[in-house]
Amino acid sequence: MTSKAATSMSIPKTMRAWKHQRAGSPSKVLSLKDDVSMPTPPTDTSVLVRVSHVAFHPGVIILMHFVPSWLRRMPAVPETDFSGVIVSCGKGVPVSNGSRDFKPGTPVFGSLPVKPYLGTGRGALAEYIAIEADAIARKPADVSFAEASGLGVSAHTALVLIETAEVPQDAKVLINSPCGGVGHFATQLLRHRNPTARITGICSGNNHALALQLGCTDTIDHTSFPNAEGQTLVQHLAAKYGNDEEKFDVIFDAYGSQDLWICSAKYLKPGKDHPYVTVGPKMGVSIVEVPGFLWKVIMNSTLPTWLGGVPRPYKQISAFTNTEAIERCRELAQAGEFRTYVGEIWELDQALSAYEVMSSGHARGKVVVKVWEPDEEKAPHAGEPGTSLVDFALRVRRGHYLAAVAPPWPGRVPLRYNGVARVGVKDVDVERAGVDDAYADYWLFKPIRQELLQWVNNLLQLNVTKVEQCGTGAAFCQILDSIYMDIPMGRVKFNVNTEYAYVNNFKILQSAFVRHQIDRPVPVQSLIKCRMQDNLEFLQWIKRHWDQYYPGGEYDAVARRKGSGAPPPAAGGARSGTSSATGTRRGTTPTSAAGRARVGGANNLALTQELNAQKEAIAGLEKERDFYFAKLRDIELLLQQAVEADPELEKEEDSLVKHIQAILYSTEEGFEIPDGEAGGEELETF
């Protein structure tokens, strides 16, 4: 049954949307437009959807960087995966067809295929999107709009990843990045289908608890290598899992680690039934990294063992969404086999910050932008009919953070039960499951960066502008000092810009942790790199610790750090510590006249750090460029020798030689072999 186009709500003439006119990084090419023309459904089988949430995908960033304007429609709206509500539909769209029923007003999620994404300039990072009905599915009733937006490319890739390997029961499985955009889906699926499997996850120490909740049996902290014995991660794997009994049956690489693949024969069982299944080599967004990426793609899957190839089956997954894929993801989410873990939710005008998190390579779960909240209601509380404890812990989201609501039950939120991850499962027995190791506060309070920075500046009288600046360790030390008043602040250095100095600050912090019996590891090697995600997670934890233990009263931050070389206090008058989640504690810092006089110490530190980091990055990129260009030159020489030995190879249009030449010599004007090069003359430079 079909109907003519109809609407269930008023449709404006213009909308807000992020757009770009040229290729490049999101921060350089994207801009938010307030007067974009409303998209029109192009066919009778398409619908107009008011977008609720958009889940970012790293592949979109790659396309944004490298696909030139002459190969795609410009200006373009980025992103492909979304959720929302249908506002109008073409006369050929089914409105009474079971699960494929798409009347106006229907909550849906979808994923725009690559071809129309590049060919039409349409994308999801806007208030409305026009899309073919075969690219959407109905949103499951017990899945939030934020979660539904992630049931696209990443979820389907995880499904194909798991089904490609055909993992046997009781298998020993290694999964790299079990908490990432693809990995967190794969981990849940793997545990649901193989409840007795031993699943070892490679992730950071900060993600240990989440990895266990998703289904891992144990984890390996990749940030702890080289370890005390001087072992790298792969050396540790070879030593611990190198004997025949301990070797893995399957390895899933949801990140794309080349080292993990190259050394896999040391810890992966031999034979065609024991594959290395991966999303492909990790690809950067610098043009100099492209040759290296292409080299890895070709060599990983084609290099024979007698030429140095790895003697294990290599299966690279490239999953594209279609109607069947979208429907399968809907069914799996509805059945509780997996659920989207939303790491952070951003507002539409904060999309560039969301891209920064995505580009860092350390995002947990899905990074989501909220465009509009359909029929937003008050947050549910545990104990309401139909609300399980797990559901409550995972789904109570307000704005950018999980609501800090005191649960009405004693003890901990059960996110695992009988040793098996139960994410999304309803009606968990509190008394029986309350012995688990997953804590409620892990899910229930995650302030956003802006709130945390404001709190740090108010409490410590600083002018911190980025979470990354906390990587010096100085701010963490003084936050702890505001609680216990026993940190030797004279030894804590604020205006420093070397990792050696940062480590000294963290030694002071670790000593305080030991002294006060704080059972929390400090990931020093991750924090001193001044990466946003690592420092954000640690700052979120230390804020919760402060909320719990701050004794109240005034804290004179300026006086406490006098003589420590700290920057002057921030201007703007008196500051007071942000109240805790329950509103019972508040700290204040008196105004200092010097605080009004000058600011900028933290800014200067940040600029110096950024400049040094850029210099190191340039040197590293130049070294990597020269390395991969030399590899490409070797490939070219091999091709030339092969063509000289058998000229017919170059005449076959669909030959491997022809395809590799197309990659080597293609330019923005198209495929072209430079004159005189195919015959064997060496290039002057490469």
Secondary structure as the mmCIF struct_conf table of DSSP 4:
data_model
#
loop_
_struct_conf.conf_type_id
_struct_conf.id
_struct_conf.beg_label_comp_id
_struct_conf.beg_label_asym_id
_struct_conf.beg_label_seq_id
_struct_conf.end_label_comp_id
_struct_conf.end_label_asym_id
_struct_conf.end_label_seq_id
STRN STRN1 THR A 2 THR A 2
STRN STRN2 THR A 7 THR A 7
BEND BEND1 SER A 8 MET A 9
BEND BEND2 LYS A 13 LYS A 13
STRN STRN3 THR A 14 LYS A 19
STRN STRN4 HIS A 20 HIS A 20
BEND BEND3 GLN A 21 GLY A 24
HELX_RH_AL_P HELX_RH_AL_P1 PRO A 26 VAL A 29
STRN STRN5 SER A 31 SER A 37
HELX_LH_PP_P HELX_LH_PP_P1 MET A 38 PRO A 39
BEND BEND4 THR A 43 THR A 43
TURN_TY1_P TURN_TY1_P1 ASP A 44 THR A 45
STRN STRN6 SER A 46 ALA A 55
HELX_RH_AL_P HELX_RH_AL_P2 PRO A 58 PHE A 66
BEND BEND5 VAL A 67 VAL A 67
HELX_RH_3T_P HELX_RH_3T_P1 SER A 69 LEU A 71
BEND BEND6 ARG A 72 ARG A 72
BEND BEND7 MET A 74 PRO A 75
STRN STRN7 ALA A 76 ALA A 76
STRN STRN8 ASP A 81 CYS A 89
TURN_TY1_P TURN_TY1_P2 LYS A 91 GLY A 92
BEND BEND8 VAL A 93 VAL A 93
STRN STRN9 PRO A 94 PRO A 94
BEND BEND9 VAL A 95 ASN A 97
HELX_RH_3T_P HELX_RH_3T_P2 GLY A 98 ARG A 100
TURN_TY1_P TURN_TY1_P3 PRO A 104 GLY A 105
STRN STRN10 PRO A 107 SER A 111
HELX_RH_AL_P HELX_RH_AL_P3 VAL A 114 THR A 120
BEND BEND10 ALA A 124 LEU A 125
STRN STRN11 ALA A 126 ALA A 126
BEND BEND11 GLU A 127 GLU A 127
STRN STRN12 TYR A 128 GLU A 132
HELX_RH_3T_P HELX_RH_3T_P3 ALA A 133 ALA A 135
STRN STRN13 ILE A 136 ARG A 138
HELX_LH_PP_P HELX_LH_PP_P2 LYS A 139 PRO A 140
TURN_TY1_P TURN_TY1_P4 ALA A 141 ASP A 142
BEND BEND12 VAL A 143 VAL A 143
HELX_RH_AL_P HELX_RH_AL_P4 PHE A 145 ALA A 148
TURN_TY1_P TURN_TY1_P5 SER A 149 GLY A 152
HELX_RH_AL_P HELX_RH_AL_P5 VAL A 153 ALA A 165
TURN_TY1_P TURN_TY1_P6 GLU A 166 GLU A 166
HELX_LH_PP_P HELX_LH_PP_P3 VAL A 167 PRO A 168
TURN_TY1_P TURN_TY1_P7 GLN A 169 ASP A 170
STRN STRN14 LYS A 172 ASN A 176
TURN_TY1_P TURN_TY1_P8 PRO A 178 CYS A 179
BEND BEND13 GLY A 180 GLY A 180
TURN_TY1_P TURN_TY1_P9 GLY A 181 VAL A 182
HELX_RH_AL_P HELX_RH_AL_P6 GLY A 183 ARG A 193
TURN_TY1_P TURN_TY1_P10 PRO A 195 THR A 196
STRN STRN15 ARG A 198 CYS A 203
HELX_RH_3T_P HELX_RH_3T_P4 GLY A 205 ASN A 207
HELX_RH_AL_P HELX_RH_AL_P7 HIS A 208 LEU A 214
TURN_TY1_P TURN_TY1_P11 GLY A 215 GLY A 215
BEND BEND14 THR A 217 THR A 217
STRN STRN16 ASP A 218 ASP A 221
HELX_RH_3T_P HELX_RH_3T_P5 HIS A 222 SER A 224
BEND BEND15 PRO A 226 PRO A 226
TURN_TY1_P TURN_TY1_P12 ALA A 228 GLU A 229
HELX_RH_AL_P HELX_RH_AL_P8 LEU A 233 TYR A 241
BEND BEND16 ASN A 243 ASN A 243
TURN_TY1_P TURN_TY1_P13 ASP A 244 GLU A 246
BEND BEND17 LYS A 247 LYS A 247
STRN STRN17 PHE A 248 PHE A 248
BEND BEND18 ASP A 249 ASP A 249
STRN STRN18 VAL A 250 ASP A 253
BEND BEND19 ALA A 254 TYR A 255
HELX_RH_AL_P HELX_RH_AL_P9 GLN A 258 ILE A 262
TURN_TY1_P TURN_TY1_P14 CYS A 263 CYS A 263
HELX_RH_3T_P HELX_RH_3T_P6 SER A 264 LYS A 266
TURN_TY1_P TURN_TY1_P15 TYR A 267 TYR A 267
STRN STRN19 LEU A 268 LEU A 268
BEND BEND20 GLY A 271 GLY A 271
TURN_TY1_P TURN_TY1_P16 LYS A 272 ASP A 273
BEND BEND21 HIS A 274 HIS A 274
STRN STRN20 TYR A 276 THR A 278
BEND BEND22 VAL A 279 VAL A 279
BEND BEND23 PRO A 281 PRO A 281
BEND BEND24 VAL A 285 SER A 286
HELX_RH_3T_P HELX_RH_3T_P7 ILE A 287 GLU A 289
HELX_RH_AL_P HELX_RH_AL_P10 VAL A 290 THR A 302
HELX_RH_3T_P HELX_RH_3T_P8 THR A 305 LEU A 307
TURN_TY1_P TURN_TY1_P17 GLY A 308 GLY A 308
BEND BEND25 PRO A 311 ARG A 312
STRN STRN21 TYR A 314 GLN A 316
HELX_RH_AL_P HELX_RH_AL_P11 THR A 323 ALA A 335
TURN_TY1_P TURN_TY1_P18 GLY A 336 GLY A 336
BEND BEND26 GLU A 337 GLU A 337
STRN STRN22 VAL A 342 GLU A 347
HELX_RH_3T_P HELX_RH_3T_P9 LEU A 348 GLN A 350
HELX_RH_AL_P HELX_RH_AL_P12 ALA A 351 SER A 359
TURN_TY1_P TURN_TY1_P19 SER A 360 GLY A 361
BEND BEND27 GLY A 365 GLY A 365
STRN STRN23 LYS A 366 LYS A 370
BEND BEND28 VAL A 371 VAL A 371
TURN_TY1_P TURN_TY1_P20 PRO A 374 ASP A 375
HELX_LH_PP_P HELX_LH_PP_P4 LYS A 378 PRO A 380
TURN_TY1_P TURN_TY1_P21 ALA A 382 GLY A 383
BEND BEND29 GLU A 384 GLU A 384
TURN_TY1_P TURN_TY1_P22 PRO A 385 GLY A 386
HELX_RH_AL_P HELX_RH_AL_P13 LEU A 389 ARG A 395
STRN STRN24 ARG A 397 ARG A 398
TURN_TY1_P TURN_TY1_P23 GLY A 399 HIS A 400
STRN STRN25 TYR A 401 LEU A 402
BEND BEND30 PRO A 408 GLY A 411
BEND BEND31 LEU A 415 LEU A 415
STRN STRN26 ARG A 416 TYR A 417
TURN_TY1_P TURN_TY1_P24 ASN A 418 GLY A 419
STRN STRN27 VAL A 420 ALA A 421
TURN_TY1_P TURN_TY1_P25 VAL A 423 GLY A 424
HELX_RH_AL_P HELX_RH_AL_P14 VAL A 430 ALA A 433
TURN_TY1_P TURN_TY1_P26 GLY A 434 VAL A 435
BEND BEND32 ASP A 436 ASP A 437
TURN_TY1_P TURN_TY1_P27 ALA A 440 ALA A 440
HELX_RH_AL_P HELX_RH_AL_P15 ASP A 441 LEU A 444
HELX_RH_AL_P HELX_RH_AL_P16 ARG A 449 LEU A 460
TURN_TY1_P TURN_TY1_P28 GLN A 461 GLN A 461
HELX_RH_3T_P HELX_RH_3T_P10 VAL A 467 THR A 472
BEND BEND33 GLY A 473 GLY A 473
HELX_RH_AL_P HELX_RH_AL_P17 ALA A 474 TYR A 484
BEND BEND34 MET A 485 MET A 485
BEND BEND35 ILE A 487 ILE A 487
HELX_RH_3T_P HELX_RH_3T_P11 MET A 489 ARG A 491
BEND BEND36 PHE A 494 ASN A 495
BEND BEND37 THR A 498 THR A 498
HELX_RH_AL_P HELX_RH_AL_P18 GLU A 499 ARG A 515
TURN_TY1_P TURN_TY1_P29 HIS A 516 GLN A 517
HELX_RH_AL_P HELX_RH_AL_P19 VAL A 524 LEU A 527
TURN_TY1_P TURN_TY1_P30 ILE A 528 CYS A 530
HELX_RH_AL_P HELX_RH_AL_P20 MET A 532 TYR A 549
STRN STRN28 GLY A 553 GLU A 554
HELX_RH_AL_P HELX_RH_AL_P21 ALA A 557 ARG A 560
TURN_TY1_P TURN_TY1_P31 ARG A 561 GLY A 565
HELX_LH_PP_P HELX_LH_PP_P5 ALA A 566 ALA A 570
BEND BEND38 ALA A 571 GLY A 573
STRN STRN29 ARG A 575 SER A 576
HELX_LH_PP_P HELX_LH_PP_P6 GLY A 577 SER A 579
TURN_TY1_P TURN_TY1_P32 ALA A 581 THR A 582
BEND BEND39 GLY A 583 GLY A 583
STRN STRN30 GLY A 587 THR A 589
HELX_RH_AL_P HELX_RH_AL_P22 ALA A 593 ALA A 597
HELX_RH_AL_P HELX_RH_AL_P23 GLY A 601 ALA A 645
TURN_TY1_P TURN_TY1_P33 PRO A 647 PRO A 647
HELX_RH_AL_P HELX_RH_AL_P24 GLU A 648 LYS A 651
TURN_TY1_P TURN_TY1_P34 GLU A 653 ASP A 654
BEND BEND40 SER A 655 SER A 655
HELX_RH_AL_P HELX_RH_AL_P25 LEU A 656 TYR A 665
STRN STRN31 THR A 667 THR A 667
TURN_TY1_P TURN_TY1_P35 GLU A 668 GLU A 669
STRN STRN32 GLY A 670 GLY A 670
HELX_LH_PP_P HELX_LH_PP_P7 ILE A 673 PRO A 674
TURN_TY1_P TURN_TY1_P36 ASP A 675 GLY A 680
HELX_LH_PP_P HELX_LH_PP_P8 GLU A 681 LEU A 683
BEND BEND41 GLU A 684 GLU A 684
#
